[in-house]
Amino acid sequence: MEVHIGVLIVGAGPAGLATAACLVQINIPYVIVEREDCSASLWQNRAYDQLKLHLAKEFCELPHMSYPADAPTYIPKDQFMNYLENYIVCFNIRPKFQTTIESCSYDEGRNCWLSTACDMTTCMVLRYTAMFLVVASGENSAENIPLIPGLHGFAGEVIHSSRYKSGASYSGNNVLTVGCGNSRMEIAYDLASHGANTSIVIQSPVHVVTKEIIRLGMTLVQEIPVNVVDDFLVRMSNFIFGDLSRYGIVRPRKGPLLLKAETSRSAVIDVGTVGLIKNDTINVLGDISKIKGNLVEFEGKKERAFDAIVFATGYKSTANTWLKNGESMLNNDGLPNQEFPNHWKGANGLYCAGLAKRGLAGIAMDAKNIANDTLSNYHA
């Protein structure tokens, strides 16, 4: 069966939903397909129980719909899911779930994107012909676990953060968390709070801030140069946390906002982990050298035995597995060639939403840009 449409959106996470809503606002027809059986599957099925949005709600809204007036400043996972469900209803978004795009390529002769999809519930092959293609399958499509010598022979449990729900089942166990960013620190805190003997690997310099500090910084930087704001944020963080280098946590040379802008590396928002590190409830360890049975060897030949390792090491894009003519927009890793904010548009009506590592605010910008550009080039 072949379907002719204006826009094909691949992925029904926040990026795909935001793009669909913006297209609804300008009356451009679209189809949105999703390989999972629900929208925002990362949030619904692969997020730990205690997760909250790391940024204040004013920086986390999707286009054309605000949070309820009584919503907390920092939205919990369940309330964010309610927000997305209401968003879908508000804009009458109807994703085609359990539909996998198997291949997609641009037809120069017909000037359109030809996509082959499979409805996994019926095994029916679908073919879409679209003027525009939006890659909204996310930068968080597939688990990323680093290659560590001996990992496959580890005697305990190995789990990616996408399958971690709660520390309750790890009480009394020796657990190591590996990774970068907020997930690693939050999972370590959750594990320790549930009675696990928790250690954490911190491999590179990182800014540790409070949620109030980062909210203030994101507000100030709209009016004040980023270097001035960053200096203020670092001073505030040092005042609150003190010198963390003695605990194995070193600050980067660049300030938190500039570092985010240039490298997409976010500051870590402390949820109480630093306090547990300071009182030795959580141990900070260096790089892993190798694994032997249940023993993990760290730099300096230090060895520790663990019952479980949680990898909060992020995800990788899978767009290049099905997109055949995406080199104008995406690199070999399935991420944008161009730096933000010029990353969202490729050639021949190809777009991406949510691949710039700019969170929900970046998704909102991408969706609006795509809709506006589509409108200027669309012909029924």
C-alpha positions as CSV (number, residue, x, y, z in Angstrom):
1,M,0.0,0.0,0.0
2,E,1.4,3.4,-1.0
3,V,0.4,6.6,0.9
4,H,1.1,10.1,-0.5
5,I,1.6,12.7,2.2
6,G,3.1,16.2,2.7
7,V,5.3,15.4,5.7
8,L,6.5,12.1,7.2
9,I,7.7,12.3,10.8
10,V,9.7,9.4,12.1
11,G,9.4,9.1,15.8
12,A,6.7,10.0,18.3
13,G,8.8,11.2,21.2
14,P,8.6,14.9,22.3
15,A,10.4,16.0,19.1
16,G,8.0,14.3,16.8
17,L,5.0,15.4,18.8
18,A,6.2,19.0,18.8
19,T,6.7,19.0,15.1
20,A,3.3,17.5,14.5
21,A,1.6,20.1,16.6
22,C,3.4,22.9,14.7
23,L,2.3,21.4,11.4
24,V,-1.3,21.2,12.7
25,Q,-1.2,24.9,13.4
26,I,-0.5,25.7,9.8
27,N,-2.7,23.0,8.3
28,I,0.0,20.9,6.6
29,P,-0.9,17.2,6.4
30,Y,1.5,14.7,7.9
31,V,1.9,11.2,9.1
32,I,3.9,10.3,12.3
33,V,5.2,6.8,12.7
34,E,6.6,5.2,15.8
35,R,8.3,1.8,16.2
36,E,7.2,1.4,19.8
37,D,3.7,0.8,21.1
38,C,3.4,4.2,22.8
39,S,4.6,7.8,22.4
40,A,7.6,9.0,24.3
41,S,8.7,5.4,25.0
42,L,12.0,6.6,26.5
43,W,10.0,8.4,29.2
44,Q,7.3,5.7,29.6
45,N,9.4,2.6,29.5
46,R,13.1,3.5,30.0
47,A,13.2,6.2,32.7
48,Y,13.8,5.5,36.4
49,D,11.1,6.1,38.9
50,Q,12.5,9.2,40.6
51,L,13.3,11.1,37.4
52,K,12.3,14.8,37.2
53,L,13.0,17.3,34.5
54,H,16.3,18.8,35.3
55,L,15.4,22.3,34.2
56,A,12.6,24.6,35.4
57,K,9.3,24.2,33.6
58,E,9.6,27.5,31.7
59,F,12.5,26.0,29.8
60,C,10.8,22.7,29.1
61,E,7.5,23.5,27.3
62,L,6.6,22.2,23.9
63,P,5.2,24.7,21.3
64,H,1.7,26.1,21.7
65,M,1.0,24.6,25.2
66,S,2.1,25.6,28.6
67,Y,2.1,23.5,31.8
68,P,-0.9,23.9,34.1
69,A,-0.6,26.9,36.4
70,D,-0.3,24.7,39.5
71,A,2.4,22.5,38.1
72,P,5.6,22.4,40.2
73,T,8.7,24.2,39.0
74,Y,10.5,21.0,38.3
75,I,8.2,18.5,36.7
76,P,8.2,14.9,37.8
77,K,8.2,12.0,35.3
78,D,4.5,11.2,35.8
79,Q,3.3,14.8,35.4
80,F,5.5,15.2,32.3
81,M,3.8,12.1,30.8
82,N,0.4,13.6,31.6
83,Y,1.5,16.8,29.9
84,L,2.4,14.8,26.8
85,E,-0.9,12.9,26.8
86,N,-2.8,16.2,27.0
87,Y,-0.6,17.6,24.2
88,I,-1.5,14.7,22.0
89,V,-5.2,15.2,22.6
90,C,-5.0,19.0,22.2
91,F,-3.5,18.7,18.7
92,N,-5.3,15.5,17.7
93,I,-1.9,13.8,17.0
94,R,-2.4,10.1,16.0
95,P,0.9,8.3,15.7
96,K,1.0,5.0,13.8
97,F,2.5,2.9,16.6
98,Q,4.5,-0.3,16.0
99,T,5.4,0.9,12.6
100,T,9.1,0.6,11.7
101,I,10.8,2.5,8.9
102,E,13.0,0.0,7.2
103,S,14.5,2.3,4.5
104,C,14.1,5.8,3.3
105,S,15.7,7.5,0.3
106,Y,15.3,10.6,-1.9
107,D,14.0,10.0,-5.4
108,E,15.6,12.7,-7.6
109,G,13.2,12.0,-10.5
110,R,10.0,12.4,-8.4
111,N,11.4,15.0,-6.0
112,C,10.2,13.2,-3.0
113,W,11.2,10.9,-0.1
114,L,10.3,7.2,-0.6
115,S,10.0,5.3,2.6
116,T,9.3,1.6,3.2
117,A,7.8,0.7,6.5
118,C,6.4,-2.4,8.3
119,D,3.3,-2.5,10.5
120,M,4.6,-4.9,13.1
121,T,1.1,-5.9,14.2
122,T,0.0,-7.1,10.8
123,C,3.4,-7.6,9.0
124,M,2.0,-5.4,6.3
125,V,4.5,-3.4,4.2
126,L,3.7,0.3,3.8
127,R,5.2,2.7,1.4
128,Y,5.1,6.5,2.0
129,T,5.8,9.2,-0.5
130,A,6.5,12.5,1.2
131,M,7.6,16.0,0.1
132,F,9.3,16.4,3.4
133,L,11.0,14.0,5.9
134,V,11.5,14.8,9.6
135,V,14.0,12.6,11.5
136,A,12.6,12.7,15.0
137,S,13.7,9.3,16.1
138,G,15.9,10.8,18.7
139,E,19.5,10.9,19.8
140,N,18.5,8.3,22.5
141,S,17.5,5.5,20.2
142,A,19.9,2.7,21.2
143,E,21.7,2.0,24.5
144,N,25.4,2.9,24.5
145,I,27.6,0.7,26.7
146,P,31.4,1.2,26.4
147,L,33.8,-1.6,25.4
148,I,35.7,-2.5,28.6
149,P,38.1,-5.5,28.7
150,G,36.5,-8.3,30.6
151,L,33.0,-6.8,30.7
152,H,31.3,-9.8,29.0
153,G,32.8,-12.0,31.7
154,F,31.6,-9.9,34.6
155,A,30.1,-12.3,37.2
156,G,27.3,-9.9,38.4
157,E,24.5,-8.0,36.8
158,V,25.2,-5.5,34.0
159,I,22.3,-3.0,33.4
160,H,22.0,0.1,31.3
161,S,20.2,3.1,32.9
162,S,17.3,2.7,30.5
163,R,16.4,-0.5,32.3
164,Y,17.0,0.9,35.8
165,K,13.9,1.7,37.8
166,S,14.7,1.8,41.5
167,G,17.5,0.9,43.9
168,A,15.1,-1.1,46.1
169,S,16.3,-4.4,44.7
170,Y,20.0,-3.6,45.3
171,S,19.9,-3.1,49.0
172,G,23.0,-4.5,50.6
173,N,24.7,-5.0,47.2
174,N,28.0,-3.5,46.0
175,V,27.0,-1.4,43.0
176,L,29.1,0.6,40.6
177,T,27.6,3.4,38.5
178,V,29.5,4.4,35.3
179,G,28.7,7.3,33.0
180,C,28.4,11.0,32.7
181,G,25.9,13.6,33.5
182,N,22.8,13.7,35.7
183,S,21.6,10.1,35.3
184,R,24.8,8.7,36.8
185,M,24.6,11.0,39.8
186,E,20.9,10.5,40.4
187,I,21.0,6.8,40.1
188,A,24.0,6.7,42.6
189,Y,21.9,8.7,45.0
190,D,18.9,6.4,44.6
191,L,21.0,3.3,45.1
192,A,22.6,4.7,48.3
193,S,19.2,5.8,49.6
194,H,18.0,2.3,49.3
195,G,20.9,0.8,51.2
196,A,23.2,-0.2,48.3
197,N,27.0,0.1,48.9
198,T,27.5,2.6,46.1
199,S,30.5,3.6,44.1
200,I,30.6,6.0,41.2
201,V,33.1,6.5,38.3
202,I,33.9,10.1,37.5
203,Q,36.2,10.1,34.5
204,S,36.3,13.8,33.4
205,P,35.8,17.3,34.8
206,V,32.2,18.2,35.5
207,H,30.3,21.2,36.9
208,V,28.1,20.5,39.8
209,V,25.4,23.0,40.5
210,T,22.0,23.3,42.2
211,K,18.8,23.5,40.1
212,E,18.3,27.0,41.4
213,I,21.7,28.1,40.2
214,I,21.2,26.7,36.7
215,R,17.7,28.3,36.5
216,L,19.1,31.6,37.5
217,G,21.9,31.3,35.0
218,M,19.6,30.5,32.1
219,T,17.5,33.5,33.0
220,L,20.4,35.9,33.4
221,V,22.2,34.8,30.2
222,Q,19.3,36.2,28.2
223,E,20.4,39.7,29.2
224,I,24.1,39.4,30.4
225,P,27.2,38.0,28.5
226,V,27.7,34.3,29.1
227,N,31.2,34.7,30.5
228,V,29.9,37.0,33.2
229,V,27.1,34.7,34.1
230,D,29.3,31.7,34.1
231,D,31.8,33.3,36.5
232,F,28.9,34.1,38.9
233,L,27.5,30.6,38.7
234,V,30.9,29.0,39.5
235,R,31.4,31.4,42.4
236,M,27.9,30.4,43.8
237,S,28.6,26.7,43.3
238,N,32.0,27.0,45.1
239,F,30.3,28.7,47.9
240,I,27.6,26.0,48.3
241,F,29.7,22.9,47.6
242,G,33.2,24.0,48.5
243,D,36.3,22.5,46.8
244,L,35.1,19.1,45.4
245,S,38.5,18.2,43.9
246,R,39.5,16.5,47.2
247,Y,36.6,14.1,46.5
248,G,37.6,13.4,42.9
249,I,35.3,16.0,41.3
250,V,37.1,18.6,39.2
251,R,35.5,21.5,37.5
252,P,36.1,22.2,33.7
253,R,38.0,25.3,32.8
254,K,35.0,26.6,30.8
255,G,31.9,27.8,32.6
256,P,28.8,25.6,32.7
257,L,26.7,27.6,30.1
258,L,29.6,28.1,27.7
259,L,30.5,24.5,27.9
260,K,27.0,23.4,27.2
261,A,26.8,25.8,24.2
262,E,30.1,24.6,22.7
263,T,30.1,20.9,23.5
264,S,26.5,20.0,24.6
265,R,27.9,18.7,27.9
266,S,25.5,19.7,30.7
267,A,26.3,20.6,34.3
268,V,25.3,18.1,36.9
269,I,22.4,19.2,39.0
270,D,22.9,17.9,42.5
271,V,20.0,16.0,44.1
272,G,22.0,15.2,47.3
273,T,24.7,13.0,45.8
274,V,27.5,15.4,46.8
275,G,26.5,15.2,50.4
276,L,26.7,11.4,50.3
277,I,30.1,11.6,48.6
278,K,31.4,13.9,51.3
279,N,30.3,11.6,54.1
280,D,31.8,8.5,52.3
281,T,28.4,6.9,51.7
282,I,29.2,7.0,48.0
283,N,32.8,6.3,46.9
284,V,34.3,8.1,43.9
285,L,36.6,6.0,41.7
286,G,38.7,6.7,38.6
287,D,38.7,5.1,35.2
288,I,38.1,1.4,34.8
289,S,41.1,-0.5,33.4
290,K,39.6,-4.0,33.1
291,I,37.2,-6.5,34.7
292,K,38.0,-9.9,36.0
293,G,35.1,-11.9,37.2
294,N,33.4,-9.8,39.8
295,L,36.5,-7.7,40.4
296,V,36.8,-4.3,38.7
297,E,40.3,-2.9,38.3
298,F,40.6,0.9,38.3
299,E,43.5,3.2,37.4
300,G,46.4,2.7,39.8
301,K,45.7,-1.0,39.9
302,K,43.0,-0.6,42.6
303,E,40.5,-3.4,42.7
304,R,37.0,-3.6,44.1
305,A,34.4,-6.4,44.0
306,F,30.9,-5.6,42.7
307,D,27.5,-7.3,42.5
308,A,26.2,-5.0,39.8
309,I,27.3,-2.3,37.3
310,V,24.8,0.3,36.1
311,F,25.9,2.1,32.9
312,A,24.5,5.6,32.7
313,T,26.5,6.0,29.5
314,G,23.8,7.5,27.3
315,Y,22.5,6.5,23.9
316,K,23.3,6.7,20.2
317,S,21.2,7.6,17.2
318,T,20.1,4.8,14.8
319,A,18.9,7.1,12.0
320,N,21.6,6.0,9.6
321,T,20.4,2.4,9.7
322,W,17.3,3.4,7.7
323,L,18.0,6.8,6.2
324,K,19.9,6.4,2.9
325,N,20.4,10.0,1.7
326,G,21.0,11.9,4.9
327,E,24.6,12.9,4.4
328,S,23.5,16.6,3.8
329,M,22.3,16.7,7.4
330,L,23.7,13.8,9.5
331,N,27.2,12.5,10.1
332,N,28.3,8.9,10.5
333,D,27.0,8.8,14.0
334,G,23.5,9.9,12.9
335,L,23.9,13.3,14.5
336,P,23.8,16.7,12.8
337,N,26.7,17.9,10.7
338,Q,26.1,21.5,11.5
339,E,26.4,23.2,14.9
340,F,23.3,24.5,16.7
341,P,21.3,26.5,15.7
342,N,21.9,25.6,12.0
343,H,21.7,21.8,12.5
344,W,18.0,21.1,11.7
345,K,17.9,21.4,7.9
346,G,19.4,19.2,5.2
347,A,18.8,19.1,1.4
348,N,15.6,18.2,-0.5
349,G,13.2,18.8,2.3
350,L,15.1,16.8,5.0
351,Y,14.9,17.9,8.6
352,C,15.7,16.7,12.1
353,A,14.2,17.6,15.4
354,G,15.7,16.8,18.8
355,L,19.2,15.8,17.7
356,A,21.1,18.9,18.9
357,K,21.4,17.8,22.6
358,R,19.5,21.0,23.6
359,G,16.7,19.4,25.6
360,L,13.1,20.3,25.3
361,A,13.8,23.9,24.6
362,G,15.9,22.9,21.6
363,I,13.1,20.5,20.5
364,A,10.6,23.4,20.5
365,M,13.0,25.6,18.4
366,D,13.5,22.8,15.9
367,A,9.8,22.1,15.6
368,K,9.0,25.7,14.9
369,N,11.8,26.1,12.4
370,I,10.7,23.0,10.5
371,A,7.1,24.1,10.3
372,N,8.0,27.6,9.1
373,D,10.4,26.2,6.5
374,T,7.9,23.6,5.4
375,L,5.2,26.3,5.0
376,S,7.4,28.4,2.7
377,N,8.1,25.4,0.4
378,Y,4.9,23.4,0.6
379,H,2.5,23.1,-2.3
380,A,-0.6,20.9,-2.1
